Amino acid sequence: MRQHNFKKTRLATSLSLILGATVIAPTFAAETEVKKTDNVEVIEVTGIRGSLIKSMDIKRSSQGVVDAISSEDMGKFPDSNLAESLQRISGVSIDRSNGEGSKVTVRGLGPDFNLVTLNGRQMPSSNLESTVISNSRSYDFANIASEAISGVEVYKTGRADVSSGGIGATINILTARPLDTPGQKASIGIKAVMDQSTDEGDSVTPELSGLYSNTFADDTIGFGVSFSHQERNGATKEAVVPQWHTQAIAPVDGWNGGINNTDWEEGDTFNRPQQFRYNFTEFDRTRDNGQLVFQYAPSDNLIITADYTFSEQTVESTSNGIGAWFWEGETIDGSLNEFTTGTNHSPVVWHSGAGPDLSFSTSESAQKNKNESIGLNLEWQVNDNLSFGVDFHDSSATSKADSPYGNSSTIEYAVNSRQSTTIDFRPDFPVMSISQLDGLTGAPSELITTGSSLRNSQFENDLSQIQLSGQYVFDDGVISSIDFGISKTDNDVRASIMTAQRDTWGGEGSVDDVTDDLFTANSSSSQLDDLPSTGTNAAGETIELFDLFYNFSFADAAAEVASYAAPNNSNNEVSAGIWPCADRFCVNENWTTDELISEEYTAIYGQINMEFEIADMPLDISAGFRYEETKVNASAMVPAYTGVDWVSNNEFATVDTGESAFTNFSGDYNNFLPNLDISLDITDDLVARASFGKTLSRPTYNNIRGGVGIGEVRQGFATASSGDPGLIPFESTNVDLSLEWYFDEGSYLSVGYFKKDIENFIGTKTTPGELFGLRSPTSGPRFEEAMAAVGSSDNTAIRQYIFDNYPESSTITGVDAGGTTTGQIHSVAGDDLIQFDITVPFNERDATVDGFEIAFQHALESGFGIQANLTFVDSNAKYDASVFDSQFALPGLSDTANLVAFYDKNGIQVRIAYNWRDEFLVSTNNNLNNPRINESYSQIDINASYNISEDFVVFIEGINITDETQRMYSRSRNELLNAIQSGPRYNIGARYTF
């Protein structure tokens, strides 16, 4: 073996790309192997250095702006999670779930604006949300293991031959093909995942992966198989404020409370928390991946490939929490609270002397995500000049509940024991201190059950695609080749949800109904041992963390509550949406929302590729177009609503017969997407690029759904929404300019500018209207009579009057601990029709996104090296937190930076990676026009390996080794929405390659 340094000429770059990008043969890390192919000496490098060289060669040789990541060896991707690796690319940032990368944002455009393909095939995606129907098109990278991946390409500019859908980027995941690397090759890896965050699961769990490929019959038949099985138990600690309410100081508009002991001026506002909670969650994640590949080359000019890809991920979690609600009407004592200055006041320290309820909750969620794809590909080289390709695949993605209680369910208990609550919002993880009323401790013997909510969701996405492609290569002349093709894609989506919810949040039954043995007292401080357990009040005095919560089983709580709260009559129509199984907690597939969407895309493309020289400088130009026609059909189930029930003082429920009908809507559009890519080799080392073109992303599924869905019904207001299948897609006109300097093997510096002018952003408009003839039980002659009779607007007294005087339009379920009648009051013919605020989407806005990307990579002969990149993103659609009116702003916009230092020599590989993402907007309307903003976040990961022999390597990985806290807030950092700590995670393992 010998080392050989050379300049990356065009010939060398092409050979390296062709012969090195898919090599999976085992070699000693960080060393080189000399091969002779047709008398051309080719140098193969593996390990970190080899991966960087392959990725750099793809970047240099590609049309347009492309970044890539390549495997370092067979079965070894740079990170154990694909999203974690992708964030090392300039302009790419990620969202995390349970401490793992899940979704990607590219150049400030979020997951729904990026398309994911597998070996060039558009893949279906499926997701579930906790409380609402899923609507996202984004792909969750947590579903796929990285061990079987040979590379990932990120196309940041549009290409005629690439499926449309990503105005941020198209991300193409590559898997190995056996005929690309003839002979027998195999790798098996085993890993122990050490997650110390869990208290209930196994802190050490296994991962096992393997790959095998072989060729036969003079390398005309190839077979490959890969598999991965991964288990992980972990836990998260979370502080949550679900909503912040903005309140005017004076006069108090729409509020009963006020402020005293302050010098605030009339017209100022302050934001108050709705509630505060600690949630302690344990989860169990299992992931299985597999792929089978069969290839047959009956002649030198024909290759047939058949493949099957499978992935399945199940995530189960249980959560126990403690929370405190705050009354909207309470008077805030300015001497006990500390607020920020200015015209909008956010609590630095919050003190509440009202709202006595202290709630304890148990939650369970379980879902299974399953992806399958079967494909067939033919590559036919007709002659030296003409080639054709045919690719077909039929793929599916399904997400559904994996529990009899649905995919997201909660039961709560409460005791009216709080005297006051103080929250110090200054630490990253806020401290809540509670003083209780004399004689009350929050013990199980003092608890009563309140409400519950069980939600069952399902999301199915079936996608079939056929692509015909061709290329004609010219022997001479300016035009080097012509690419052309046609494709057809059918995308079918079904999204469904049902809810079984008891709105008895004021309490049900008595303390005698609750078994003390159900609860096990636990210490909050023991769960937060790495977080602050003391804070400071407004007077500067130390406050202690409220050191109590309960562990209790959702299944045990469900069985006990059902024993005294379930209705006796299994045919009780009023309870059908609350107790679908009549005598126990359960969910079913009697969907309250059921939406079907069918999209059909037909596309043709063509592209001319030219090569010539200007002043002895090679110039490559590719000019092409993609024309697409899209048809959309959407239908939605509309329940047969019969009325509205008033189920408690502030809670309402719609009533339906259980029967439904589907309404159907349709739309269509077409798009012409040109592209022009120019690459000029100023010298052998210096490349200038310019790309111009158009790309598109389609609207999210909720915006193109059919039918009308009722959102919330309250006293005095009600909401509903509908979609519009006729919406046209987001269309971006793109400009990319870059300069790339390849100054050494595996080393380069690039600087790029990009600009995206994006049209057709979707806004909403709200119009009033009546729906389904629904009437309000709190508006009309009966309600006015009751209000006059009791002499006030007290809903408790009004409800009691209606129960006593109109029993024929009521259903009484019992009497609570205070002697108040409980049950439902039904709407009747004399009640007023409800005026709904109906929200509909429409194409309303344009926006511009632009920015700079700087990337640097250098591998030294000493074995040390560095990767660094920095991305600046700007837009004319930024969010202004000082403005309280509704705003149009782009979620996901943020600057990012990555710094990776590595060592790769003599069988030792070490990588330390630092990733930073600046704060960014998540949504503009978390509630009442208040935003959700993700705080800036950084994380350090490390991995190291040692080659004991050419075939055997041991390694260790550390993820989030500094135990960072992820935070989201509303208008200021003090207005916490959630803070999550998932803890560091370490992996230790070995891999054998032969």
C-alpha positions, 0 to 999 in steps of 0.5 A: 500500500502507498499513499498518493496525493493528487489534484482533483482534475475532472478525470480524477473526480469522475473516476472517484465518483463512479468507482468510490461512491458505492464501494462497501468493501472492508478496508483498514480505516484511514488507509488507502488501497491501490486498485487497477481497473483498465490500467487506471490507478484508482485509490480507495479511501475509507473511514471518516476521510474516505466518506468526506472525499466521496461526499466532496466528489459528489458535490463537485461533479453534480449538476446544480447545488448538491451536498452529500453524505456517504457511509464511512464503511459497510454498515457505518454511517457517520451518525446512528440517526440520519437526521443527525447526519443531515444537520452537518450539511450547511443550511440543514437543521433538524427537529428532535423527538425524544432526543432523536432527530426526526424532521429536517428544515432546509434553508429556513423552510420546514419539513413540509417544504422538503421532499424525501426520496428513496433511490430516486423514488418519492416515498409516502409519509405518515404521522400522528398528532396527540389531539388533532388529525394529522396533516403533514407531508413531512417524512420522519427520519426516526423511522429508518435506521442508518446502518443500511444507508450508503449515502444521502444526497441533498438537492438544493436546486431544482432538477428536471429529472427529480420529483417535485415537492421540495422548494427547500430541498429534495433529500435522496436516500441511497441504499447499496446494490450488489452488482455495484460491488461484485463479490461476497461482502457482509457486516454485522454490528451489535450495540448497547444503548445506554440511556440513564434517563429512564427510571422504569425501563432497562437503562441498557438496551440492544441494537443489532444490524447486519448486511450481506451481499453476493454475486453469482454466475460471473457477476450477472446475478446479485443478492443483498439483504440488510436488517436492523433491530433497535430498542431504546428505553428512555425518559423525558422531564418537561415543564409545560404552560399550554397557553398564555392569555394576553390581558389588557390592564385598564380597562379590563376588556373581557376579563373579571380580574385586574392588577393592583400595586403596579405603576403600569399605564392604561393600554399596557398588556400582560400575559398570564399563564393558563396553567403550569405542569410538570410531566414525567414521561417514560417511553419504549421505542422499538425499530425494525428495518429490512431490505431485500435486493435482487439483481439480474444482468442477462447481458452487458447492456441490461440490468434488472433490479427488484427490491423490497424495503420495510420499516416499523417503529413502535413508540409507547409512553406513559406519563405522570404529571402534576399541574396547577390551573390559574383563574382568568379573573383573579386579581394579580398582586403586583407586590408578589409578582415580578414582571418585565418592563415595557408595554407588554409585561411578562412574568419573571416570577408568577404568584397566584393566590387563586385557583385551589385545584391541584391536579394529578394526571396519568397519560398513555400513548402508543403508536406504530409506524409502518412503511413498505415499498416494493419496486422494480427497475430496468436499465437498458443501454440500447447502444453507445449513445442511447439508454432507457430506464424504467422504475416502478414502485408501490409503497405505503406508510401507515401510522395507527394507535397501538393501545386499546386506549388509542394513541393519546389518552389522559385521566386526571384527578384533583384536590382543592388544596392550593392556597398559593402558587409561585413560579420562578420562570428565570431558570431554563427549567422553571421552579414551581412552589405551592403552599397548601391550605391548612389540613390538606396535603394532596394525599390520595384520600383527598382526591376526586376524579375529574375529566378524561380524554381518549383519542384514536388516530390513524393515517394511511398513505399509499403511493405508486409511481412509474418513471420512464427515463432516457438519455441520448449521448452525442459523440461530438459537438457542443451538446453532450447529451439530452435527458428526457422522461415521463412519470405518473404518481398516484398518492392516496391519503386517509386520515381519521380520528375519534375522541372519547372525552369526559368533560367532567373537569370540575369533578365527578363522584367523591373521595370515597370512590378513589382507592388510595392504593392506586397511587404511589407518592414520588419526589419531583426533585428526584426526577429533576436531580440535574435541574434546579429545585429552588427558585426565588420569589419577587421579594428575593426569598428562596422558594422550594420546589413542590416535591410531590407527584404520583405514579399511577397506571392509566389502565388501573385508573381507567378500570376504577373510574369506569366502575363508578362513572360509566353509564348503566345504559349501553344504548345511551346516545348521549354517552356514545361519544364518551363511553363507546364501550359503555362500561369501560374506557376504550376507543374504536374506529367509529371515526368522528373525522374521516378524510380521504385525499387522492392526488394524481401527478403526471409529469414530463421533462426534458433537458439539454446538457452542453459542454464547451470552453470559454478562454480555456475554461471548461463550461457545463450548461444544463437547461431543462424543464419539468411540466406537471399536471395535478388532479386532486379529489378530496372527501370527508365524512360529515357527521349527522349532527342532531344538537349540542349538549351543555355538559358542565359550566363551561363545557359543550359537546356536539351530538350526532346520530352515529351515522354520516355521509361523505362530501366530495370536492375536487381541484386541479392545477398545472405547473411549468418548472424550468431549470438552468444550471451553469458550472465553470471550472475557472481552474482545476481547483476553482469552480463557479456555479449559477442555478436558476429555476422553479420548484414547488411544494404542495399544500398540507393535507388539512388545507385541501381536505373536503367537508367542514369540521367543527372545532370548538363550541363554547358559550358565546362562540363556536369555531369550524374549519374547512379545506379547499382542494382547489388550492394551488401549490407553493411555487418558488423562483430560485437563484443560487450562486456559489464559488467552490475552491477544492484546494486539496484531497478531501478539502474545500471551501465554498461560499454560496448565495441563494434567493427564493421568491415564493408565491401562493403561501396559504392564509385563512379567512373567517366568515360567520355562518350557521352549520347543520342547524345546530342550536345553543343551549345557552342562548334563547328563551329557556336560558333567559328565563333561567337567568332571570329566575336566579338573578345572575349569570352564574352558570351553576345556578342556571344549570340547576334551574334548567335541571329542575324545571326542564327535565324533559330536555336534560339528562341527569347523571348524578350529584357532585360532592357539593350537592350540585346536579351533574349531567347534560342539558340538550339544545331544543328547537327554541334555542338560538342558532349557533353562529360559527366562525368558519375558517377556510384557507386561500392562497394569499401571500408571497414571501422572499427567503435569501441567505448565505452558506459558507462551508469549509472542510480540510483533512490533514496528512496528520489524520486531523481534520475539520468540517465547519459551516455557517448559514444565514437566512433572512426573509421579509416574512419574519415574526415580530413578537411586539405585534399582537395582531395576526401576522404572516410569518414563515416558521422555521427560519433560523441561522445555523452553524456546525463545527466538526473536529475529527482524527482518522489515522492508524485505525483510530477514528474520533469525531466531536460535533457541535451543532447550533441552531438559532431561535425560530418560529414554530407557529404564529397562533399557539392561541389567541394570536400568541406565537410558539418560538423555539429557543436557540439550541446547541448540542455536542455529540462525540463518537470514537472507534478503533480497528482492532483488525482490518475486519473488527472495529469497536466504537463508542458514541455519545449524544447530547453529552452536555445534557442540554434543555430544549425550550419553547416560549411565547412572546418572551423567554419568560413565557415558557411553553415547554422545557424538555430535558431528555438527558445524554445517551451513550452507545457502545458496540462492535462491528465485524466486516468480512 
